[in-house]
């Protein structure tokens, strides 16, 4: 399979569920006008079915496990609590 298009993103800006689809908004870090501190700017959205999202989640988990095996990342034994809404 030949990939014809590549998109660079610094991360996911937001993930939300809307009308039985999962929407992933990707972002790039851009310098701010005031102090050049990078700020996230959303630029692209991918919309997945719940099944597609779960396949993506599993594939990302496999990559994280591989990164751990290679010693490139470590799991945080005490992850921070999620923010209160």
Secondary structure by P-SEA (a helix, b strand, c coil): ccccbbbbbcccccccccccbbbbbbbbbbbccccccbbbbbcbbbbbcaaaaaaaaaaaaaaaaaaaaaccccccccccccccc
